[in-house]
Amino acid sequence: MEYEEDGLGSGRVCLDDEGRANVEFTQVPNKVIAQAVDEIRSPTSTMPTTS
């Protein structure tokens, strides 16, 4: 699967026969990367908790 979008760069995702994925991104703006890192460090979404 390949994608290219103005302002977001381009990339490719490949799946092999065993379900492993390789992901490649090119020309992704630093702002997009910074937002992804911020979301990983402190997610804004809440996950349901179990008792």
Predicted model as a PDB file, atoms N, CA, C, CB and O in Angstrom, pLDDT in the B-factor column:
MODEL        1                                                                  
ATOM      1  N   MET A   1       0.855  -1.156   0.000  1.00 88.00           N  
ATOM      2  CA  MET A   1       0.000   0.000   0.000  1.00 88.00           C  
ATOM      3  C   MET A   1       0.902   1.220   0.000  1.00 88.00           C  
ATOM      4  CB  MET A   1      -0.974  -0.003   1.216  1.00 88.00           C  
ATOM      5  O   MET A   1       1.860   1.282   0.771  1.00 88.00           O  
ATOM      6  N   GLU A   2       0.616   2.174  -0.838  1.00 90.00           N  
ATOM      7  CA  GLU A   2       1.380   3.408  -0.902  1.00 90.00           C  
ATOM      8  C   GLU A   2       0.449   4.595  -0.751  1.00 90.00           C  
ATOM      9  CB  GLU A   2       2.165   3.499  -2.217  1.00 90.00           C  
ATOM     10  O   GLU A   2      -0.731   4.525  -1.095  1.00 90.00           O  
ATOM     11  N   TYR A   3       1.002   5.701  -0.226  1.00 85.00           N  
ATOM     12  CA  TYR A   3       0.211   6.920  -0.128  1.00 85.00           C  
ATOM     13  C   TYR A   3       1.108   8.120  -0.391  1.00 85.00           C  
ATOM     14  CB  TYR A   3      -0.467   7.033   1.260  1.00 85.00           C  
ATOM     15  O   TYR A   3       2.326   8.050  -0.224  1.00 85.00           O  
ATOM     16  N   GLU A   4       0.506   9.195  -0.795  1.00 90.00           N  
ATOM     17  CA  GLU A   4       1.180  10.477  -0.931  1.00 90.00           C  
ATOM     18  C   GLU A   4       0.120  11.552  -0.755  1.00 90.00           C  
ATOM     19  CB  GLU A   4       1.919  10.610  -2.318  1.00 90.00           C  
ATOM     20  O   GLU A   4      -0.917  11.539  -1.418  1.00 90.00           O  
ATOM     21  N   GLU A   5       0.401  12.483   0.151  1.00 88.00           N  
ATOM     22  CA  GLU A   5      -0.564  13.527   0.428  1.00 88.00           C  
ATOM     23  C   GLU A   5       0.168  14.839   0.630  1.00 88.00           C  
ATOM     24  CB  GLU A   5      -1.419  13.178   1.658  1.00 88.00           C  
ATOM     25  O   GLU A   5       1.162  14.891   1.355  1.00 88.00           O  
ATOM     26  N   ASP A   6      -0.313  15.900  -0.002  1.00 89.00           N  
ATOM     27  CA  ASP A   6       0.311  17.211   0.126  1.00 89.00           C  
ATOM     28  C   ASP A   6       0.423  17.607   1.589  1.00 89.00           C  
ATOM     29  CB  ASP A   6      -0.484  18.264  -0.651  1.00 89.00           C  
ATOM     30  O   ASP A   6      -0.555  17.539   2.333  1.00 89.00           O  
ATOM     31  N   GLY A   7       1.598  18.016   1.996  1.00 84.00           N  
ATOM     32  CA  GLY A   7       1.820  18.464   3.357  1.00 84.00           C  
ATOM     33  C   GLY A   7       2.075  17.365   4.357  1.00 84.00           C  
ATOM     34  O   GLY A   7       2.462  17.651   5.490  1.00 84.00           O  
ATOM     35  N   LEU A   8       1.871  16.109   3.977  1.00 84.00           N  
ATOM     36  CA  LEU A   8       2.068  14.998   4.910  1.00 84.00           C  
ATOM     37  C   LEU A   8       3.130  14.014   4.449  1.00 84.00           C  
ATOM     38  CB  LEU A   8       0.771  14.269   5.115  1.00 84.00           C  
ATOM     39  O   LEU A   8       3.409  13.037   5.144  1.00 84.00           O  
ATOM     40  N   GLY A   9       3.724  14.256   3.288  1.00 88.00           N  
ATOM     41  CA  GLY A   9       4.759  13.354   2.787  1.00 88.00           C  
ATOM     42  C   GLY A   9       4.161  12.164   2.080  1.00 88.00           C  
ATOM     43  O   GLY A   9       3.024  12.193   1.610  1.00 88.00           O  
ATOM     44  N   SER A  10       4.967  11.106   2.018  1.00 92.00           N  
ATOM     45  CA  SER A  10       4.517   9.894   1.347  1.00 92.00           C  
ATOM     46  C   SER A  10       5.056   8.694   2.095  1.00 92.00           C  
ATOM     47  CB  SER A  10       4.968   9.868  -0.134  1.00 92.00           C  
ATOM     48  O   SER A  10       5.899   8.830   2.982  1.00 92.00           O  
ATOM     49  N   GLY A  11       4.574   7.535   1.739  1.00 91.00           N  
ATOM     50  CA  GLY A  11       5.049   6.343   2.418  1.00 91.00           C  
ATOM     51  C   GLY A  11       4.534   5.078   1.791  1.00 91.00           C  
ATOM     52  O   GLY A  11       3.783   5.081   0.816  1.00 91.00           O  
ATOM     53  N   ARG A  12       4.981   3.975   2.407  1.00 93.00           N  
ATOM     54  CA  ARG A  12       4.617   2.655   1.895  1.00 93.00           C  
ATOM     55  C   ARG A  12       4.537   1.690   3.066  1.00 93.00           C  
ATOM     56  CB  ARG A  12       5.641   2.155   0.828  1.00 93.00           C  
ATOM     57  O   ARG A  12       5.357   1.745   3.982  1.00 93.00           O  
ATOM     58  N   VAL A  13       3.556   0.814   3.035  1.00 91.00           N  
ATOM     59  CA  VAL A  13       3.422  -0.263   4.010  1.00 91.00           C  
ATOM     60  C   VAL A  13       3.363  -1.570   3.235  1.00 91.00           C  
ATOM     61  CB  VAL A  13       2.149  -0.074   4.918  1.00 91.00           C  
ATOM     62  O   VAL A  13       2.557  -1.729   2.318  1.00 91.00           O  
ATOM     63  N   CYS A  14       4.233  -2.508   3.619  1.00 92.00           N  
ATOM     64  CA  CYS A  14       4.263  -3.819   2.972  1.00 92.00           C  
ATOM     65  C   CYS A  14       4.034  -4.899   4.020  1.00 92.00           C  
ATOM     66  CB  CYS A  14       5.612  -4.047   2.234  1.00 92.00           C  
ATOM     67  O   CYS A  14       4.650  -4.876   5.085  1.00 92.00           O  
ATOM     68  N   LEU A  15       3.152  -5.844   3.720  1.00 91.00           N  
ATOM     69  CA  LEU A  15       2.898  -6.986   4.587  1.00 91.00           C  
ATOM     70  C   LEU A  15       3.428  -8.240   3.914  1.00 91.00           C  
ATOM     71  CB  LEU A  15       1.386  -7.125   4.905  1.00 91.00           C  
ATOM     72  O   LEU A  15       3.221  -8.455   2.720  1.00 91.00           O  
ATOM     73  N   ASP A  16       4.127  -9.082   4.710  1.00 91.00           N  
ATOM     74  CA  ASP A  16       4.598 -10.339   4.141  1.00 91.00           C  
ATOM     75  C   ASP A  16       3.609 -11.464   4.436  1.00 91.00           C  
ATOM     76  CB  ASP A  16       5.990 -10.692   4.690  1.00 91.00           C  
ATOM     77  O   ASP A  16       2.572 -11.236   5.061  1.00 91.00           O  
ATOM     78  N   ASP A  17       3.929 -12.671   3.989  1.00 93.00           N  
ATOM     79  CA  ASP A  17       3.027 -13.816   4.147  1.00 93.00           C  
ATOM     80  C   ASP A  17       2.784 -14.199   5.599  1.00 93.00           C  
ATOM     81  CB  ASP A  17       3.581 -15.001   3.413  1.00 93.00           C  
ATOM     82  O   ASP A  17       1.800 -14.874   5.905  1.00 93.00           O  
ATOM     83  N   GLU A  18       3.669 -13.777   6.499  1.00 93.00           N  
ATOM     84  CA  GLU A  18       3.519 -14.111   7.913  1.00 93.00           C  
ATOM     85  C   GLU A  18       2.912 -12.981   8.729  1.00 93.00           C  
ATOM     86  CB  GLU A  18       4.853 -14.484   8.492  1.00 93.00           C  
ATOM     87  O   GLU A  18       2.887 -13.048   9.958  1.00 93.00           O  
ATOM     88  N   GLY A  19       2.422 -11.941   8.058  1.00 90.00           N  
ATOM     89  CA  GLY A  19       1.749 -10.843   8.743  1.00 90.00           C  
ATOM     90  C   GLY A  19       2.674  -9.787   9.307  1.00 90.00           C  
ATOM     91  O   GLY A  19       2.227  -8.919  10.055  1.00 90.00           O  
ATOM     92  N   ARG A  20       3.964  -9.837   8.968  1.00 92.00           N  
ATOM     93  CA  ARG A  20       4.900  -8.817   9.424  1.00 92.00           C  
ATOM     94  C   ARG A  20       4.796  -7.609   8.497  1.00 92.00           C  
ATOM     95  CB  ARG A  20       6.361  -9.370   9.463  1.00 92.00           C  
ATOM     96  O   ARG A  20       4.569  -7.748   7.295  1.00 92.00           O  
ATOM     97  N   ALA A  21       4.966  -6.425   9.077  1.00 91.00           N  
ATOM     98  CA  ALA A  21       4.843  -5.198   8.285  1.00 91.00           C  
ATOM     99  C   ALA A  21       6.152  -4.428   8.252  1.00 91.00           C  
ATOM    100  CB  ALA A  21       3.735  -4.310   8.846  1.00 91.00           C  
ATOM    101  O   ALA A  21       6.877  -4.354   9.244  1.00 91.00           O  
ATOM    102  N   ASN A  22       6.437  -3.864   7.100  1.00 91.00           N  
ATOM    103  CA  ASN A  22       7.519  -2.899   6.932  1.00 91.00           C  
ATOM    104  C   ASN A  22       6.870  -1.580   6.572  1.00 91.00           C  
ATOM    105  CB  ASN A  22       8.558  -3.355   5.835  1.00 91.00           C  
ATOM    106  O   ASN A  22       6.015  -1.523   5.689  1.00 91.00           O  
ATOM    107  N   VAL A  23       7.276  -0.512   7.259  1.00 87.00           N  
ATOM    108  CA  VAL A  23       6.689   0.802   7.032  1.00 87.00           C  
ATOM    109  C   VAL A  23       7.811   1.765   6.655  1.00 87.00           C  
ATOM    110  CB  VAL A  23       5.910   1.305   8.296  1.00 87.00           C  
ATOM    111  O   VAL A  23       8.859   1.788   7.300  1.00 87.00           O  
ATOM    112  N   GLU A  24       7.591   2.546   5.626  1.00 91.00           N  
ATOM    113  CA  GLU A  24       8.579   3.520   5.162  1.00 91.00           C  
ATOM    114  C   GLU A  24       7.883   4.857   4.924  1.00 91.00           C  
ATOM    115  CB  GLU A  24       9.290   3.024   3.863  1.00 91.00           C  
ATOM    116  O   GLU A  24       6.876   4.927   4.219  1.00 91.00           O  
ATOM    117  N   PHE A  25       8.429   5.916   5.519  1.00 88.00           N  
ATOM    118  CA  PHE A  25       7.893   7.261   5.321  1.00 88.00           C  
ATOM    119  C   PHE A  25       8.966   8.134   4.698  1.00 88.00           C  
ATOM    120  CB  PHE A  25       7.396   7.872   6.659  1.00 88.00           C  
ATOM    121  O   PHE A  25      10.148   7.972   5.004  1.00 88.00           O  
ATOM    122  N   THR A  26       8.576   9.055   3.829  1.00 91.00           N  
ATOM    123  CA  THR A  26       9.518  10.003   3.243  1.00 91.00           C  
ATOM    124  C   THR A  26       8.911  11.393   3.258  1.00 91.00           C  
ATOM    125  CB  THR A  26       9.898   9.591   1.803  1.00 91.00           C  
ATOM    126  O   THR A  26       7.710  11.572   3.057  1.00 91.00           O  
ATOM    127  N   GLN A  27       9.762  12.362   3.500  1.00 90.00           N  
ATOM    128  CA  GLN A  27       9.387  13.776   3.481  1.00 90.00           C  
ATOM    129  C   GLN A  27       8.209  14.098   4.393  1.00 90.00           C  
ATOM    130  CB  GLN A  27       9.056  14.193   2.078  1.00 90.00           C  
ATOM    131  O   GLN A  27       7.337  14.886   4.028  1.00 90.00           O  
ATOM    132  N   VAL A  28       8.183  13.491   5.578  1.00 88.00           N  
ATOM    133  CA  VAL A  28       7.140  13.794   6.554  1.00 88.00           C  
ATOM    134  C   VAL A  28       7.577  15.053   7.306  1.00 88.00           C  
ATOM    135  CB  VAL A  28       6.894  12.580   7.546  1.00 88.00           C  
ATOM    136  O   VAL A  28       8.694  15.095   7.823  1.00 88.00           O  
ATOM    137  N   PRO A  29       6.728  16.073   7.378  1.00 90.00           N  
ATOM    138  CA  PRO A  29       7.105  17.311   8.056  1.00 90.00           C  
ATOM    139  C   PRO A  29       7.388  17.078   9.544  1.00 90.00           C  
ATOM    140  CB  PRO A  29       6.001  18.355   7.893  1.00 90.00           C  
ATOM    141  O   PRO A  29       6.745  16.245  10.183  1.00 90.00           O  
ATOM    142  N   ASN A  30       8.345  17.812  10.079  1.00 89.00           N  
ATOM    143  CA  ASN A  30       8.701  17.697  11.494  1.00 89.00           C  
ATOM    144  C   ASN A  30       7.501  17.921  12.407  1.00 89.00           C  
ATOM    145  CB  ASN A  30       9.797  18.690  11.837  1.00 89.00           C  
ATOM    146  O   ASN A  30       7.402  17.282  13.455  1.00 89.00           O  
ATOM    147  N   LYS A  31       6.591  18.814  12.033  1.00 88.00           N  
ATOM    148  CA  LYS A  31       5.417  19.089  12.862  1.00 88.00           C  
ATOM    149  C   LYS A  31       4.561  17.827  13.043  1.00 88.00           C  
ATOM    150  CB  LYS A  31       4.574  20.218  12.234  1.00 88.00           C  
ATOM    151  O   LYS A  31       4.063  17.566  14.138  1.00 88.00           O  
ATOM    152  N   VAL A  32       4.396  17.062  11.988  1.00 84.00           N  
ATOM    153  CA  VAL A  32       3.608  15.822  12.051  1.00 84.00           C  
ATOM    154  C   VAL A  32       4.299  14.817  12.971  1.00 84.00           C  
ATOM    155  CB  VAL A  32       3.415  15.213  10.629  1.00 84.00           C  
ATOM    156  O   VAL A  32       3.642  14.165  13.782  1.00 84.00           O  
ATOM    157  N   ILE A  33       5.620  14.692  12.849  1.00 85.00           N  
ATOM    158  CA  ILE A  33       6.381  13.779  13.707  1.00 85.00           C  
ATOM    159  C   ILE A  33       6.282  14.215  15.164  1.00 85.00           C  
ATOM    160  CB  ILE A  33       7.860  13.722  13.267  1.00 85.00           C  
ATOM    161  O   ILE A  33       6.070  13.381  16.044  1.00 85.00           O  
ATOM    162  N   ALA A  34       6.431  15.506  15.428  1.00 88.00           N  
ATOM    163  CA  ALA A  34       6.349  16.022  16.798  1.00 88.00           C  
ATOM    164  C   ALA A  34       4.977  15.759  17.406  1.00 88.00           C  
ATOM    165  CB  ALA A  34       6.653  17.525  16.823  1.00 88.00           C  
ATOM    166  O   ALA A  34       4.884  15.399  18.580  1.00 88.00           O  
ATOM    167  N   GLN A  35       3.916  15.931  16.634  1.00 87.00           N  
ATOM    168  CA  GLN A  35       2.567  15.659  17.138  1.00 87.00           C  
ATOM    169  C   GLN A  35       2.399  14.182  17.470  1.00 87.00           C  
ATOM    170  CB  GLN A  35       1.511  16.092  16.112  1.00 87.00           C  
ATOM    171  O   GLN A  35       1.765  13.843  18.469  1.00 87.00           O  
ATOM    172  N   ALA A  36       2.958  13.300  16.645  1.00 83.00           N  
ATOM    173  CA  ALA A  36       2.858  11.859  16.912  1.00 83.00           C  
ATOM    174  C   ALA A  36       3.611  11.499  18.189  1.00 83.00           C  
ATOM    175  CB  ALA A  36       3.411  11.043  15.720  1.00 83.00           C  
ATOM    176  O   ALA A  36       3.114  10.721  19.003  1.00 83.00           O  
ATOM    177  N   VAL A  37       4.806  12.060  18.371  1.00 85.00           N  
ATOM    178  CA  VAL A  37       5.589  11.787  19.584  1.00 85.00           C  
ATOM    179  C   VAL A  37       4.851  12.299  20.815  1.00 85.00           C  
ATOM    180  CB  VAL A  37       6.989  12.440  19.490  1.00 85.00           C  
ATOM    181  O   VAL A  37       4.797  11.610  21.834  1.00 85.00           O  
ATOM    182  N   ASP A  38       4.287  13.492  20.732  1.00 88.00           N  
ATOM    183  CA  ASP A  38       3.524  14.040  21.861  1.00 88.00           C  
ATOM    184  C   ASP A  38       2.352  13.141  22.223  1.00 88.00           C  
ATOM    185  CB  ASP A  38       3.018  15.449  21.533  1.00 88.00           C  
ATOM    186  O   ASP A  38       2.066  12.934  23.402  1.00 88.00           O  
ATOM    187  N   GLU A  39       1.673  12.607  21.214  1.00 87.00           N  
ATOM    188  CA  GLU A  39       0.520  11.728  21.459  1.00 87.00           C  
ATOM    189  C   GLU A  39       0.960  10.424  22.117  1.00 87.00           C  
ATOM    190  CB  GLU A  39      -0.222  11.427  20.140  1.00 87.00           C  
ATOM    191  O   GLU A  39       0.249   9.884  22.964  1.00 87.00           O  
ATOM    192  N   ILE A  40       2.126   9.921  21.732  1.00 85.00           N  
ATOM    193  CA  ILE A  40       2.639   8.695  22.350  1.00 85.00           C  
ATOM    194  C   ILE A  40       2.993   8.941  23.809  1.00 85.00           C  
ATOM    195  CB  ILE A  40       3.870   8.173  21.585  1.00 85.00           C  
ATOM    196  O   ILE A  40       2.722   8.103  24.670  1.00 85.00           O  
ATOM    197  N   ARG A  41       3.598  10.091  24.084  1.00 87.00           N  
ATOM    198  CA  ARG A  41       4.034  10.407  25.454  1.00 87.00           C  
ATOM    199  C   ARG A  41       2.865  10.678  26.390  1.00 87.00           C  
ATOM    200  CB  ARG A  41       4.958  11.611  25.441  1.00 87.00           C  
ATOM    201  O   ARG A  41       2.892  10.252  27.544  1.00 87.00           O  
ATOM    202  N   SER A  42       1.851  11.373  25.919  1.00 82.00           N  
ATOM    203  CA  SER A  42       0.679  11.635  26.766  1.00 82.00           C  
ATOM    204  C   SER A  42      -0.573  11.625  25.900  1.00 82.00           C  
ATOM    205  CB  SER A  42       0.819  12.999  27.516  1.00 82.00           C  
ATOM    206  O   SER A  42      -1.021  12.666  25.420  1.00 82.00           O  
ATOM    207  N   PRO A  43      -1.131  10.432  25.707  1.00 71.00           N  
ATOM    208  CA  PRO A  43      -2.323  10.292  24.844  1.00 71.00           C  
ATOM    209  C   PRO A  43      -3.499  11.113  25.373  1.00 71.00           C  
ATOM    210  CB  PRO A  43      -2.734   8.810  24.735  1.00 71.00           C  
ATOM    211  O   PRO A  43      -3.719  11.203  26.581  1.00 71.00           O  
ATOM    212  N   THR A  44      -4.243  11.704  24.449  1.00 70.00           N  
ATOM    213  CA  THR A  44      -5.405  12.468  24.832  1.00 70.00           C  
ATOM    214  C   THR A  44      -6.646  11.604  24.925  1.00 70.00           C  
ATOM    215  CB  THR A  44      -5.628  13.582  23.862  1.00 70.00           C  
ATOM    216  O   THR A  44      -7.630  11.990  25.556  1.00 70.00           O  
ATOM    217  N   SER A  45      -6.607  10.448  24.307  1.00 59.00           N  
ATOM    218  CA  SER A  45      -7.766   9.560  24.371  1.00 59.00           C  
ATOM    219  C   SER A  45      -7.710   8.745  25.667  1.00 59.00           C  
ATOM    220  CB  SER A  45      -7.817   8.620  23.127  1.00 59.00           C  
ATOM    221  O   SER A  45      -6.634   8.479  26.204  1.00 59.00           O  
ATOM    222  N   THR A  46      -8.871   8.362  26.146  1.00 55.00           N  
ATOM    223  CA  THR A  46      -8.918   7.563  27.364  1.00 55.00           C  
ATOM    224  C   THR A  46      -9.270   6.132  27.018  1.00 55.00           C  
ATOM    225  CB  THR A  46      -9.930   8.142  28.367  1.00 55.00           C  
ATOM    226  O   THR A  46     -10.175   5.880  26.222  1.00 55.00           O  
ATOM    227  N   MET A  47      -8.568   5.216  27.605  1.00 51.00           N  
ATOM    228  CA  MET A  47      -8.836   3.803  27.405  1.00 51.00           C  
ATOM    229  C   MET A  47      -9.762   3.330  28.506  1.00 51.00           C  
ATOM    230  CB  MET A  47      -7.526   2.975  27.385  1.00 51.00           C  
ATOM    231  O   MET A  47      -9.627   3.776  29.646  1.00 51.00           O  
ATOM    232  N   PRO A  48     -10.689   2.453  28.209  1.00 55.00           N  
ATOM    233  CA  PRO A  48     -11.573   1.919  29.243  1.00 55.00           C  
ATOM    234  C   PRO A  48     -10.763   1.110  30.267  1.00 55.00           C  
ATOM    235  CB  PRO A  48     -12.682   1.036  28.607  1.00 55.00           C  
ATOM    236  O   PRO A  48      -9.806   0.417  29.922  1.00 55.00           O  
ATOM    237  N   THR A  49     -11.167   1.218  31.500  1.00 57.00           N  
ATOM    238  CA  THR A  49     -10.479   0.463  32.552  1.00 57.00           C  
ATOM    239  C   THR A  49     -11.351  -0.695  32.999  1.00 57.00           C  
ATOM    240  CB  THR A  49     -10.130   1.374  33.755  1.00 57.00           C  
ATOM    241  O   THR A  49     -12.577  -0.651  32.894  1.00 57.00           O  
ATOM    242  N   THR A  50     -10.703  -1.722  33.495  1.00 58.00           N  
ATOM    243  CA  THR A  50     -11.455  -2.868  34.013  1.00 58.00           C  
ATOM    244  C   THR A  50     -11.263  -2.940  35.511  1.00 58.00           C  
ATOM    245  CB  THR A  50     -11.006  -4.196  33.337  1.00 58.00           C  
ATOM    246  O   THR A  50     -10.224  -2.539  36.036  1.00 58.00           O  
ATOM    247  N   SER A  51     -12.259  -3.446  36.189  1.00 52.00           N  
ATOM    248  CA  SER A  51     -12.185  -3.557  37.646  1.00 52.00           C  
ATOM    249  C   SER A  51     -11.723  -4.924  38.067  1.00 52.00           C  
ATOM    250  CB  SER A  51     -13.527  -3.256  38.275  1.00 52.00           C  
ATOM    251  O   SER A  51     -11.603  -5.194  39.262  1.00 52.00           O  
TER     252      SER A  51                                                      
ENDMDL                                                                          
END                                                                             
